[in-house]
Amino acid sequence: MKSFKHISTALISSLLGLTLLTGCGPSIEVQPSGGSASGGGSGSSTPAETQGETAAAGELTYAEGTVLRMATGYNSTKTGLSFDAETAGNGITLPDGNTYNTGDLKPTWQQMEKELNVKFEDKYQGNSAAKEFEYWKERLGEVDMVSGTAALLTENGEAGSLVNIGEYLDRMPNFRAYLEANPIVRLSITGNTDTGAIYFSPYFDGVNDIEKMPLMRIDWVTKLLDGEGEFTASASKQLAAPVYQPYMPTSGKVEITVVNADGTATETVTKDYDTAGNIVAKMNEAGTLDGVAAVNMLRTYIDEAYGGYYGTARSDLFVGQNAAWDADELVALLRCVVANPQTLNGTDTIQGLFSREDDNNARRSDMFRFAGHLFGVRGLESRQDFLYVGADGALHDARQEEETYVAMERMHAMAQEGLISKAFMDMSTENSGTYLENDLGFMHYDYNQTQTILNETKLQKDQGEKYMAVMIPVALWHDGTNADGVYMHFTESWRSVKTDGWGISKAGVGSDENKLNAALALIDFAYSPKGMVLLSYGPDAFIKTNADGSYVTFDFNGTQQPVISDATKEALWELASGNYTNFARYYLGSTLSFVKNQAFEYQCTTDVGQEGAGHISKAIALGVIKHPELALASNSWYTSVPTVLPTTTVENSTINGYTELTQNFSTAKGDDNILCQIIANGYTDASMKDAASAAETVKNTWKGAQYLSIKEGAWQRDVDYYNSMN
């Protein structure tokens, strides 16, 4: 009989609340499991317990060797529980010394078989969460666990297709404690506030830390802005005719809280528009400018507006620990960048803002998400649709608010000036994925670890090329604390429950208590300290150990975290070019769901990546960067909207009928999004002529008002449910 120790809420709480690359991961309270998974090609060792029943999480008993049919994975055939033909090839040998072939369970899932004494039968079709669930929806009797979006799993759970995990929390101490420590997580997965039903296990790609951030070629910024005297260049281009108009004030003073240059405390800097004017207004009024004149105008502005605060290291306004840049200053910088390609990359052109894959709507959508940061618009990077909680405690939908479209108009003005990439404007022209490696792109908004890898693989370090995360911009945010709004750093890109998860098929497990209990035990184990390590790092053979077999650890935000083995790090670069997430999903089978430990990712982040994220992390720790909270905040504007709201089956059916609303604002890869269209082309829908008519069309013609009424009702049920538990 195997048993899993109960752990306390206090211990689970210690696993949470850390910041990215200062991140979040579990304290190591467990020892290595004493054996790695063997490759499918070389046979599996026999578990220590070979007779009788297995007990997991107290009362969850099931027969050893219980088979779980798993229609679970991440997003493709490469990211399932088993090796696909492309990844395995003719057999692939990993740092655990085992060789894996097509169809073999990946190391993490072979070890999971041992930990739980079950057998996994891989049924995953290699689809996205939504498509995987739709594939199995009418065949749920053939699988025991299934991937799906949180919304689909909740909707079909309410319809009776999935097991209500909430009924078994008393026998799932690890999972229960995790939920008790995180109110918004509990609300995000509660499918019915009358019953407390939970129909899926949540996935966290990190939790309670920043997710995406602006990244810049900071070597170009320093080349343009730093040093004594005037900027000179042998050649530059004329700026395009100005279209973008000032967002920030043109007179007066604005005080901004920043982190000081050495990252130890906060201080206040002043944007003095009375002395310096607004840089966009001045450039617009100057008439024809070339790149050299534009740079010198921006240099003078920084000196005057900040009273010499940045000295000759003017680039720190954008790239320093004490950065305080705003949308207008970014536009001025972008004008300088695109007008000086000969100085910066020796060619005739540079693309300013771009997205990682400008032909992929899922990535193009990062452009409007970034617009929210630039112009102080909530809901554009929400955990659910475009919803956010206002200072009034009510739910709001950014798609129905004029300021959203005003922000897109400002982005379109930037595009008209050539400050947004050709590939974004016309997806057929060129591939934005090659911009960085070919020195053609300046800036985008994305994940830090995966993008700063380019410093090791694409950029030329010996020439000082450096692509790095920079501070979140300053914008005017209406958080309810001041009638006129507050100028501050704020990010809505805050990690919480992701939109995918795994559910238990009611028809699949049927009346078989072995299958049901084994599936519940899997979920509970995933939220134990030992499970969190395995499902992020993979088996112990991929982790560095001491002579006595204990993990080698390092201090990560005040907790001790495992160090990956040298062989793992070598394989990471050989097999996945340093991309931690791809390596973990393709080869280890980890980080497919549940809790992704950021400590692993941190070790795989380049020095440049750690430098930029370190600036942001200090700003978060010191309260300079504000963000949503995974709790019902005292100021409701700072409450993170739950990833799923407890809408009823009838309500879900009604919402599914609002096809214009969902289709026009899709963030799926092959779809279109009207916000991206407005950025690139302006208003093209006949019913949308300006911000007011756009918001009105969404609200009334596309059923936005009805949608929001349903969601608001569900949100209030969530609030009442939360209050009833406290």
C-alpha positions in Angstrom: 0.0 0.0 0.0 1.4 3.4 -1.0 0.3 6.6 0.8 0.9 10.2 0.1 1.5 12.5 3.0 -1.0 15.3 3.7 0.6 18.7 3.4 -0.5 21.9 5.0 -2.0 25.1 3.5 1.0 26.9 4.9 3.4 24.8 2.9 1.4 25.2 -0.3 1.3 29.0 0.4 5.1 28.9 0.4 5.0 27.6 -3.1 3.4 30.7 -4.4 3.7 34.4 -4.9 7.2 34.7 -6.3 8.1 36.8 -9.3 9.4 35.8 -12.8 13.0 35.3 -13.1 12.5 36.0 -9.7 9.5 33.7 -10.5 7.4 31.2 -8.6 8.1 27.7 -7.8 7.9 25.2 -4.9 10.2 25.0 -2.0 12.0 21.7 -2.1 10.6 19.7 0.7 11.1 16.3 -0.9 14.1 14.1 -1.7 14.7 12.7 -5.1 12.6 9.7 -5.9 15.6 7.4 -6.2 15.4 6.4 -9.8 14.8 7.7 -13.3 12.3 6.5 -15.8 13.8 4.0 -18.2 13.4 4.5 -21.9 10.6 2.6 -23.7 13.2 0.9 -25.8 15.1 -0.6 -22.8 12.2 -1.7 -20.7 10.7 -0.4 -17.4 11.7 -1.4 -14.0 9.1 -3.0 -11.7 7.6 -0.7 -9.1 8.4 -1.5 -5.5 4.8 -2.3 -4.7 3.6 -5.0 -7.0 0.6 -6.4 -5.2 -2.7 -5.2 -3.8 -4.1 -1.6 -4.0 -2.5 1.8 -4.2 -3.7 4.5 -1.9 -3.1 8.1 -2.9 -4.1 11.2 -1.0 -5.7 9.4 1.9 -8.8 7.6 0.7 -8.1 7.4 -3.0 -7.5 3.7 -3.4 -7.2 1.8 -6.7 -5.7 -1.4 -8.1 -2.0 -1.2 -9.1 -1.6 -1.1 -12.8 -4.9 0.7 -13.4 -5.0 1.9 -17.0 -5.7 5.6 -17.6 -6.5 6.4 -21.2 -5.1 9.9 -21.7 -6.3 12.3 -24.4 -4.0 14.9 -23.0 -1.2 17.0 -24.3 -0.4 20.6 -25.0 -0.8 21.8 -28.6 0.7 19.5 -31.2 1.9 15.9 -31.8 5.3 17.0 -30.5 3.9 18.0 -27.1 2.1 14.9 -25.9 2.8 12.2 -23.3 4.6 10.0 -25.9 7.3 10.6 -28.5 6.1 11.4 -32.0 8.1 10.1 -35.1 9.6 13.5 -35.9 11.0 14.0 -32.4 12.2 10.4 -31.7 13.5 9.8 -35.2 15.3 6.5 -35.3 15.7 6.6 -31.5 16.8 9.5 -29.3 19.1 9.1 -26.3 18.5 11.6 -23.5 20.7 12.7 -20.5 19.1 9.9 -18.4 21.1 7.4 -20.6 18.0 5.9 -22.1 17.0 5.7 -25.7 13.4 6.5 -26.6 11.5 5.5 -29.8 8.3 6.6 -31.4 5.3 5.8 -29.2 7.3 5.5 -26.0 6.1 7.5 -23.1 8.4 10.5 -22.4 10.5 10.3 -19.2 8.2 12.3 -17.0 5.2 10.1 -17.8 7.2 6.9 -17.3 8.2 8.2 -13.9 4.6 9.2 -13.2 3.6 5.5 -13.9 6.0 4.5 -11.2 5.0 7.2 -8.7 1.3 6.4 -9.1 1.5 2.7 -10.0 -0.7 3.1 -13.0 -0.4 2.6 -16.7 -0.9 5.3 -19.2 -2.5 4.6 -22.6 -1.8 7.6 -24.9 -4.9 8.6 -26.9 -3.8 12.2 -27.6 -4.5 13.4 -31.2 -2.0 16.2 -31.1 -4.5 19.1 -31.3 -4.9 22.4 -29.5 -7.0 22.1 -26.3 -10.2 23.2 -28.0 -9.8 20.9 -31.0 -8.7 18.0 -28.9 -11.8 18.2 -26.8 -14.1 18.6 -29.8 -12.5 15.5 -31.3 -13.4 13.4 -28.3 -16.7 15.2 -27.3 -18.9 12.5 -28.8 -16.5 9.7 -27.9 -15.8 10.4 -24.2 -16.4 6.8 -23.3 -13.1 6.0 -25.0 -10.9 8.1 -22.8 -10.5 8.8 -19.1 -8.7 12.2 -19.1 -9.0 14.8 -21.8 -7.5 18.2 -22.6 -9.7 21.1 -23.3 -10.1 24.8 -22.8 -11.3 25.9 -19.4 -14.5 27.2 -20.9 -15.2 24.0 -22.9 -14.5 21.8 -19.9 -16.6 23.8 -17.6 -19.5 24.0 -20.1 -19.4 20.3 -20.7 -19.0 19.6 -17.1 -22.1 21.4 -16.3 -23.8 19.4 -19.1 -22.9 16.2 -17.2 -19.9 15.0 -19.3 -17.1 15.5 -16.9 -16.4 14.5 -13.3 -17.0 17.2 -10.7 -13.5 17.2 -9.0 -14.9 19.5 -6.3 -16.8 16.6 -4.8 -13.5 14.8 -4.0 -11.4 17.7 -2.5 -11.5 16.1 0.9 -9.5 13.3 -0.5 -7.1 15.5 -2.5 -5.2 17.4 0.3 -2.5 18.8 -2.0 -4.9 20.2 -4.6 -7.3 21.5 -1.9 -4.5 23.3 -0.1 -3.4 25.0 -3.3 -6.9 26.3 -3.9 -7.4 27.5 -0.4 -4.2 29.5 -0.7 -5.3 31.2 -4.0 -8.9 32.5 -4.0 -8.9 33.7 -7.6 -7.6 30.3 -8.7 -10.5 28.7 -6.9 -13.0 31.1 -8.5 -11.3 30.6 -11.9 -12.1 26.9 -11.9 -15.4 26.9 -10.1 -18.0 25.9 -12.7 -21.1 26.3 -10.5 -21.3 28.5 -7.4 -24.3 26.7 -6.1 -22.5 23.4 -5.9 -18.8 24.5 -5.9 -18.3 22.2 -8.9 -14.8 22.0 -10.5 -14.5 20.2 -13.8 -10.8 20.6 -14.7 -7.4 20.8 -13.1 -5.9 24.2 -13.9 -2.6 24.8 -15.8 -0.2 27.5 -14.7 2.7 28.6 -16.9 4.1 30.2 -13.8 1.7 31.9 -11.3 1.5 35.3 -9.7 4.2 36.9 -11.8 4.6 39.0 -14.9 4.2 37.1 -18.2 5.1 39.2 -21.2 7.2 42.3 -21.5 8.6 44.8 -24.0 11.9 43.8 -25.6 14.3 46.2 -27.5 17.7 46.1 -29.2 19.2 48.2 -26.5 22.5 48.5 -28.3 20.7 50.6 -30.9 19.1 52.8 -28.2 22.5 53.5 -26.6 24.1 54.1 -30.0 21.5 56.8 -30.8 21.1 58.5 -27.4 24.2 58.2 -25.3 27.3 60.3 -25.2 28.6 63.9 -25.2 27.9 66.4 -28.0 25.5 65.9 -31.0 24.7 62.8 -32.8 26.2 62.6 -36.3 25.8 60.1 -39.1 27.1 59.8 -42.6 23.6 59.0 -43.9 20.1 59.0 -42.6 16.5 59.0 -43.9 13.7 61.5 -43.8 11.0 60.9 -41.3 7.6 60.2 -42.7 5.0 62.9 -42.5 3.7 62.9 -38.9 0.4 61.3 -38.2 0.6 60.3 -34.6 -0.4 63.0 -32.2 0.6 63.5 -28.5 -0.9 61.2 -25.9 1.0 62.6 -22.9 0.6 66.3 -21.8 2.1 69.2 -23.8 2.5 71.4 -20.7 2.8 71.1 -17.0 4.7 68.5 -15.0 4.1 64.8 -14.3 5.8 63.0 -11.4 6.7 59.3 -11.9 7.9 56.8 -9.3 10.8 54.8 -10.5 13.4 52.4 -9.1 16.7 54.1 -8.5 19.6 53.3 -10.8 21.1 50.6 -8.5 17.8 48.9 -7.9 17.8 49.4 -4.1 14.9 51.9 -3.5 12.4 54.1 -5.3 12.6 57.7 -6.2 10.6 60.3 -8.1 11.4 61.7 -11.5 9.6 64.6 -13.1 8.6 65.0 -16.7 8.8 68.8 -17.2 6.7 69.6 -20.2 6.8 73.4 -19.4 10.6 73.3 -19.9 11.0 70.7 -22.6 7.6 70.6 -24.4 6.1 67.3 -25.6 8.6 65.5 -27.9 6.0 64.3 -30.4 4.4 67.8 -30.6 7.9 69.3 -31.2 8.8 66.8 -33.9 5.4 67.3 -35.6 5.8 71.1 -35.6 9.4 71.0 -36.9 8.4 70.0 -40.4 10.8 67.9 -42.4 13.2 66.1 -40.2 15.9 63.6 -41.1 17.2 60.9 -38.7 20.1 62.9 -37.4 18.0 65.9 -36.5 15.3 63.7 -34.9 17.9 62.0 -32.7 19.4 65.3 -31.5 15.9 66.7 -30.8 15.1 63.6 -28.7 18.5 63.9 -26.9 17.8 67.6 -26.0 14.3 66.7 -24.9 15.5 64.0 -22.5 18.1 66.4 -21.0 15.5 69.2 -20.5 12.4 67.2 -19.6 14.2 65.2 -16.9 16.5 68.0 -15.7 19.7 66.1 -16.6 18.6 63.1 -14.4 19.9 60.6 -17.0 23.1 62.5 -17.7 24.7 61.3 -21.0 23.3 57.8 -20.5 20.0 59.0 -22.0 19.2 55.5 -23.1 18.4 54.7 -19.5 15.1 56.5 -20.0 14.1 53.4 -22.0 16.4 50.6 -21.0 17.7 51.3 -17.5 16.6 50.1 -14.1 15.2 53.7 -13.6 13.4 53.8 -16.9 10.3 56.1 -17.1 9.5 56.1 -20.8 5.9 56.6 -22.2 4.1 56.1 -25.5 5.1 59.5 -26.9 8.8 59.0 -26.1 8.6 55.6 -27.7 7.2 57.0 -30.8 10.0 59.6 -30.9 12.5 56.8 -30.4 10.9 54.7 -33.1 11.1 57.6 -35.5 14.8 57.9 -34.8 15.4 54.1 -35.3 13.6 53.7 -38.6 15.2 56.9 -40.0 18.8 55.7 -39.1 19.2 52.2 -40.6 22.5 53.0 -42.1 23.9 53.8 -38.7 22.2 50.9 -36.8 22.4 48.0 -39.2 24.1 49.2 -42.4 21.1 48.6 -44.6 18.3 50.8 -46.0 15.6 49.7 -43.7 14.7 48.8 -40.1 11.3 47.6 -38.9 10.2 49.3 -35.6 7.5 47.4 -33.8 6.7 43.9 -34.9 5.2 40.7 -33.6 7.1 37.4 -33.4 5.0 35.9 -36.2 3.2 38.6 -38.1 1.3 36.0 -40.1 -0.1 34.3 -37.0 -3.1 35.9 -35.4 -2.2 34.5 -32.0 1.1 36.4 -32.2 -0.3 39.5 -34.0 -2.7 40.0 -31.1 0.4 40.9 -29.0 0.3 44.2 -30.8 -3.1 45.3 -29.4 -2.1 43.9 -26.0 1.0 46.1 -26.0 -1.3 49.0 -27.1 -3.1 48.6 -23.8 0.1 49.1 -21.9 1.0 52.2 -24.0 -2.3 54.0 -23.6 -3.7 52.8 -20.3 -6.5 50.5 -21.5 -7.6 47.6 -19.3 -9.0 44.3 -20.7 -6.7 43.9 -23.7 -4.6 41.3 -21.9 -7.3 39.8 -19.7 -7.3 36.3 -18.3 -10.7 35.9 -19.9 -11.9 37.4 -23.2 -11.5 41.2 -22.8 -13.0 41.4 -19.4 -11.7 43.3 -16.3 -13.1 44.3 -12.9 -13.6 48.0 -12.6 -13.1 50.3 -9.6 -16.9 50.1 -9.2 -16.6 46.3 -8.6 -18.5 45.5 -11.8 -17.3 43.6 -14.8 -16.3 45.6 -17.9 -15.6 44.5 -21.5 -12.8 46.4 -23.3 -14.5 45.7 -26.7 -17.4 47.9 -25.7 -15.4 50.9 -24.6 -14.3 53.8 -26.7 -10.8 54.1 -25.3 -10.0 50.7 -26.7 -10.6 52.0 -30.3 -8.8 55.3 -29.5 -5.8 53.3 -28.6 -6.0 51.3 -31.9 -6.3 54.6 -33.8 -3.1 55.7 -32.2 -1.4 52.5 -33.2 -2.8 52.9 -36.7 -1.2 56.4 -36.8 2.1 54.8 -35.8 1.6 52.3 -38.6 1.0 55.0 -41.1 4.3 56.5 -40.3 6.1 53.2 -40.9 6.8 52.6 -37.3 5.1 49.2 -37.3 6.6 46.4 -39.5 5.8 45.7 -43.1 5.0 42.1 -42.2 2.3 43.2 -39.7 0.8 45.6 -42.3 0.8 43.1 -45.1 1.3 39.5 -44.0 2.4 38.3 -47.4 5.4 40.7 -47.8 8.0 39.2 -45.5 8.6 37.0 -42.5 8.9 38.9 -39.2 10.5 35.7 -37.7 13.8 36.6 -39.3 13.9 40.3 -38.3 16.1 39.9 -35.2 18.6 37.4 -36.7 19.0 39.6 -39.8 19.3 42.9 -37.8 16.1 44.2 -39.3 13.8 44.5 -36.3 13.9 46.8 -33.2 11.2 45.9 -30.8 8.4 43.5 -29.9 6.3 42.4 -26.9 6.7 38.8 -25.9 8.0 36.2 -23.5 11.5 36.9 -22.1 13.1 33.5 -22.0 12.2 32.3 -25.4 13.1 35.6 -27.1 16.3 36.5 -25.4 17.8 33.1 -26.4 18.4 35.0 -29.7 21.3 36.7 -27.9 23.0 33.3 -27.9 21.9 31.9 -31.2 21.3 34.7 -33.6 22.8 38.0 -32.5 26.5 38.7 -32.6 27.7 39.2 -29.0 31.2 40.2 -30.2 29.6 43.2 -31.9 27.7 44.3 -28.9 24.3 43.3 -30.2 21.9 42.9 -27.3 18.1 42.2 -27.3 16.7 42.7 -23.8 13.5 43.2 -21.8 12.9 46.8 -20.8 10.6 48.4 -18.3 6.8 48.5 -18.7 5.8 52.0 -20.0 4.3 54.8 -18.0 0.7 55.5 -18.9 -2.4 57.2 -17.5 -4.5 54.5 -15.7 -7.9 55.1 -14.2 -7.7 52.9 -11.2 -10.3 54.9 -9.2 -7.9 56.5 -6.8 -7.9 59.8 -8.6 -10.6 61.4 -10.8 -8.0 62.3 -13.4 -6.2 59.0 -13.4 -2.7 58.1 -12.3 0.5 58.1 -14.3 2.2 54.9 -13.4 3.8 51.6 -14.6 1.0 49.0 -14.7 0.9 45.6 -16.4 -2.2 43.4 -17.0 0.1 40.6 -18.2 -0.1 38.7 -14.9 0.2 34.9 -14.7 -2.9 33.1 -13.3 -4.8 30.1 -14.4 -4.3 29.5 -18.2 -7.1 28.9 -20.5 -6.3 25.2 -20.9 -6.7 22.3 -18.5 -7.4 18.5 -18.1 -10.7 17.0 -17.2 -11.9 13.5 -16.2 -14.4 11.9 -18.6 -17.5 10.7 -16.7 -18.3 8.3 -19.5 -14.7 7.1 -19.6 -14.3 6.2 -15.9 -17.9 5.2 -15.7 -18.5 3.2 -12.5 -14.9 2.0 -12.3 -13.7 3.4 -8.9 -10.1 2.3 -9.8 -10.1 4.6 -12.8 -11.8 7.5 -11.1 -9.5 7.4 -8.0 -6.4 7.0 -10.1 -7.3 10.0 -12.2 -8.0 12.1 -9.0 -4.7 10.8 -7.5 -2.8 12.0 -10.6 -4.2 15.5 -10.2 -3.5 15.6 -6.5 0.0 14.4 -6.9 0.6 17.1 -9.5 0.1 19.7 -6.8 2.4 18.1 -4.2 5.9 19.4 -3.8 7.3 16.1 -5.3 4.8 16.3 -8.2 5.6 19.9 -8.9 9.3 19.1 -9.3 8.6 16.1 -11.6 6.1 17.8 -13.8 8.4 20.7 -14.3 11.9 19.3 -14.3 11.3 15.7 -15.3 12.7 12.7 -13.5 15.7 12.9 -11.1 18.1 11.8 -13.8 17.8 15.3 -15.3 18.5 17.1 -12.1 21.9 17.6 -10.4 22.4 15.6 -7.2 24.9 15.5 -4.4 26.9 12.4 -3.4 24.2 11.4 -0.9 21.6 11.5 -3.7 19.9 14.8 -2.5 19.2 17.5 -5.0 21.8 20.3 -5.6 19.8 23.4 -5.1 20.1 27.2 -5.6 18.5 30.1 -4.0 15.6 31.3 -6.1 13.6 34.2 -4.5 14.3 32.9 -1.0 13.5 29.3 -1.7 15.8 26.4 -2.6 15.2 25.0 -6.0 16.8 22.1 -7.9 19.6 22.7 -10.3 19.3 21.0 -13.7 22.2 18.6 -14.5 25.0 19.7 -16.9 23.9 17.0 -19.3 20.4 18.4 -19.3 21.6 21.9 -20.0 23.8 20.6 -22.9 20.8 18.7 -24.3 18.7 21.7 -24.0 20.9 23.6 -26.4 21.6 20.7 -28.7 18.0 19.6 -29.1 16.0 22.8 -28.6 18.5 25.7 -29.2 18.1 26.8 -25.6 14.3 27.0 -25.7 13.4 25.6 -22.3 9.7 25.2 -22.9 10.2 23.3 -26.2 12.8 21.1 -24.6 10.6 20.3 -21.6 7.5 19.6 -23.7 9.1 17.8 -26.7 11.6 15.6 -24.8 10.9 15.4 -21.1 7.1 15.5 -21.3 7.0 18.1 -18.5 5.2 21.5 -18.4 2.2 20.1 -20.3 -0.2 21.1 -17.6 -0.5 21.7 -13.9 2.2 24.0 -12.4 5.2 25.1 -14.4 8.1 25.9 -12.1 9.8 29.1 -13.2 13.0 28.1 -11.4 13.8 25.6 -14.3 13.1 28.3 -16.9 15.3 30.8 -15.0 18.3 28.5 -15.3 17.8 28.3 -19.0 17.5 32.1 -19.5 20.5 33.9 -21.0 22.5 36.4 -19.0 20.9 39.1 -21.1 17.4 37.7 -20.4 18.1 37.6 -16.6 19.4 41.2 -16.7 16.3 42.7 -18.3 13.9 40.6 -16.3 15.8 41.5 -13.2 15.1 45.2 -13.7 11.4 44.4 -14.0 11.4 42.1 -11.0 13.0 44.7 -8.8 10.3 47.2 -9.9 7.6 44.7 -9.1 9.1 43.9 -5.7 9.4 47.6 -4.8 5.9 48.4 -5.9 6.8 50.5 -8.9 5.1 48.2 -11.4 1.5 47.7 -10.3 -0.4 44.6 -11.4 -3.6 42.6 -10.8 -3.9 40.4 -7.7 -4.9 36.8 -7.5 -7.4 37.7 -4.8 -10.4 40.0 -4.3 -8.4 43.2 -3.9 -9.5 46.0 -1.6 -9.5 48.2 -4.7 -11.5 45.9 -7.1 -9.7 47.5 -10.1 -6.7 45.4 -9.1 -8.6 42.1 -8.9 -7.6 39.7 -11.6 -10.6 38.5 -13.5 -11.1 34.7 -13.1 -10.1 32.7 -16.2 -13.5 31.1 -16.2 -16.8 32.4 -14.8 -19.6 30.1 -13.6 -22.0 30.6 -16.5 -24.8 28.0 -16.8 -25.4 25.7 -19.7 -28.2 27.9 -21.0 -26.0 31.0 -20.7 -23.1 29.2 -22.5 -25.5 28.3 -25.3 -26.6 31.8 -25.6 -23.1 33.2 -25.6 -22.1 30.7 -28.3 -24.7 32.2 -30.5 -23.0 35.6 -30.4 -20.8 34.6 -33.4 -19.9 38.1 -34.6 -18.6 39.0 -31.1 -16.4 35.9 -30.8 -15.2 35.7 -34.4 -14.3 39.3 -34.8 -12.1 39.3 -31.7 -10.5 35.8 -32.0 -6.9 35.3 -30.8 -6.6 31.9 -32.4 -3.8 31.3 -34.9 -5.7 31.1 -38.2 -8.4 33.6 -37.4 -8.6 37.4 -37.7 -9.0 40.1 -35.0 -10.6 43.4 -35.8 -8.3 45.2 -33.4 -5.3 44.0 -35.4 -7.1 45.1 -38.6 -7.7 48.6 -37.2 -4.0 48.9 -36.3 -3.0 47.9 -39.8 -5.7 49.3 -42.0 -7.9 51.6 -39.9 -11.7 51.2 -39.9 -12.8 48.9 -42.7 -16.1 47.6 -41.3 -19.0 49.8 -42.7 -20.5 50.1 -39.3 -17.3 51.4 -37.7 -16.3 54.9 -38.6 -14.7 56.0 -35.3 -14.2 54.9 -31.7 -17.8 55.7 -30.7 -19.4 53.8 -33.5 -17.0 50.9 -33.1 -17.9 50.5 -29.4 -21.6 51.0 -30.3 -21.5 48.3 -32.9 -19.9 45.8 -30.6 -22.3 46.6 -27.8 -25.6 46.5 -29.7 -25.2 44.9 -33.1 -22.8 42.2 -32.1 -24.6 41.5 -28.8 -21.8 42.7 -26.5 -24.3 44.2 -24.0 -26.1 40.8 -23.7 -22.7 39.0 -23.4 -21.6 41.4 -20.6 -24.8 41.1 -18.7 -24.4 37.3 -18.6 -20.8 37.5 -17.5 -21.6 40.2 -15.0 -24.2 38.0 -13.4 -21.7 35.1 -13.2 -19.1 37.4 -11.7 -21.5 38.5 -9.0 -22.3 34.8 -8.2 -18.5 34.3 -7.9 -18.2 37.2 -5.4 -21.2 35.9 -3.4 -19.7 32.4 -3.4 -16.3 33.8 -2.2 -18.0 35.8 0.5 -19.9 32.7 1.7 -16.6 30.8 2.1 -15.0 33.6 4.2 
